[in-house]
Amino acid sequence: MTQQKFFVQRITRLLSSLSKSTLTFKIGFFILLSLVTLAVLEPYINNYLLRGRSSTEIGLFPKLLPPSLEHPLGTDHFGRDIFSLQLTGLRYSLIIGLLAGGIATLIAVVIATASGYLGGKVDGALNAMTNSVLVIPTLPILLAIAAYIRMDLLMMSFTLSIFSWPWPTRVIRAQILSLKERPYIDLAKVSGLNSVEIMFFEILPNLMPFIGVGFANAVIGAMIAETGLRLIGLGPGDIPSLGLLLFWSMGFGAIAQGYYQLVFAPAILLILIFISLNLVNIGLEDMFNPRLKRITGL
Amino acid sequence: MVSKRIIRYIIIKVLVYLITLFVAFSIVFFFLRLIPGDPVSRFIRLIEQRYSIQLAQVTQEIINEYKRKFGLEGDIVTQYVSYLKRVFLEFDLGPSFLNFPNPVQDLIAWRLPWSIGLLGAATLISWAIGIIAGTLVGWKRGSKIDSIMFTISLCMSQVPFYLLALFLVMFLAYIFTIFPPRWAFSPTVTPGLNLAFISSVIYHATLPSLSLILISSLGWLISTRAITITILGEDYLLFAQAKGLRKIRILSRYLLRNTLLPQTTGLAMSLGFIVNGFYLVEWIFSYPGVGTLLVQAINALDYNTVQGVILISIFTVLTANLIIDLVYPLIDPRVRGE
């Protein structure tokens, strides 16, 4: 019982330390939160704007209208409202990125825990595996998978996660190894906690920030790969993430014909996503890993 | 005694390299075999499309002949053994579909110089810029220029360069027509060692390499700055300053020399990774490199070429790693003891 109280206490302390975070983190978190909010509200916004029709529906409006009050970014060559499309794209990009990052982090936590926990030969083998996946160029392989296998949203996220787990695994494993040596772990052992309890109540709460850093890393990696795949038209064609919107625009020749907003809008949104994730990532590292502390100019 | 240790170190590294290469190639083989569909019938369909003819009487004989050509005879074990023999002993990646019957390795060999030229040069330039800029802002840490540069780097270093490439095309090739938007040289020049051709190549390579240089030099800036700040805290630097050496001498002799060492490994790594992440930049600019080849092969479902490009990529990265591992102890006395 007291253990659980400790656990809750630790988590609340963690949350309160977030409020004392650096400016880097705050800015990144704010941008990310705004984007996620937009993505969450997308169905309601588009429902209102398009009166219940889908944003990807072809021929909903006249083709290639210039920007106006009615269509803030105009319409594209299929008569779709570009602004609504961007919201849908943002939603799918974030869903795939966060899902793939989440699965990858889960894989990373399991491998790192097994590694740090069993130690010895198992640790050596898992570590060798992690390092070899890190040095193998995965992007061409990912492209080949996406080209030959029909995918839906879940399959896509899962495939992306297969290639983005090694880095978070390294971050989390290093932390587990350093936590294992701390005196309070010995104290917990002496006080009769079994190893599962130690893992769950003592190590996991202190691992949270590093899981966060690993998660941010995995999401960035997955989204870079996802956008790269979609940019050349691979992956599920019925899931319009921002990368696929870029592919459509390029296929239409948007830049050459001067419809710049078709490329501008998804590219700007993607850049915002990458910047905010990176700032969150660095902010977390600054907060919880003073050894890594970079002297930020912010 | 020492020489024995060195020989053992080299043997272990080379063994690990060969094993990793073998495992990676095997994974690629089995993975691509898991893909549904039959490459031979796909190839025959491709021919039908290309020449718009109907091969109504495709006999079993023809199919078998192609199977033999593509190394698809027999069960999976026989295929695997013959694949390993072809790849490791004969360096033969099989015929391409895109450019039948030219073997894949020729196709890649024609394109590789363009990729290595464009991306290698861009990587080297961004490395040099990043190291010099990083050393300077580290030296002036806490100043206005440092905080501005560092903030920009932190924000932009994780943005994929193909997004930046899109903006560059938009602004510098279409809105302001300063640079050409595609291909590697102008159609009016004759390829060869003449001034017109070389200047045309450089002119066409400017935009694609710029997108890479702008982003990856920021990454180098961050890491170099961190190394510089660590070195600035070292005693020998304090001593150098106490001796009253000129700033330029401290910068070049003491700082740059010590940041160059650890950053050399990073450079070798990213040169190895040229084949991995940069294919999209080539594709955006229709640059005739391996990246564009990979995208074309994927769109045509050209199984052999896709496999070939993947194998070449893996081989390049692993070999770069091996070279670092072997050379680094020679240039950095600090790791020699390990």
Interface residues (C-beta under 8 A of the other chain):
Chain A: T24 S132 V135 I136 P137 T138 L139 P140 I141 L143 A144 I145 A147 Y148 I149 I220 I224 T227 G228 L231 I232 G233 L234 L246 I255 A256 G258 Y260 V263 F264 A267 L270 I271 F274 I275 L277 N278 L279 N281 I282 R294 I295 T296 G297 L298
Chain B: T20 V23 A24 V28 F31 L32 I35 P36 G37 R141 G142 D146 S147 I148 M149 F150 T151 L154 C155 M156 S157 Q158 V159 P160 Y162 L163 L166 F167 V169 M170 Y174 I175 P181 I222 A226 I229 F273 V275 N276 G277 Y279 L280 W283 L294 V295 I298 N299 L301 V306 Q307 V309 I310 S313 I314 T316 V317 L318 N321
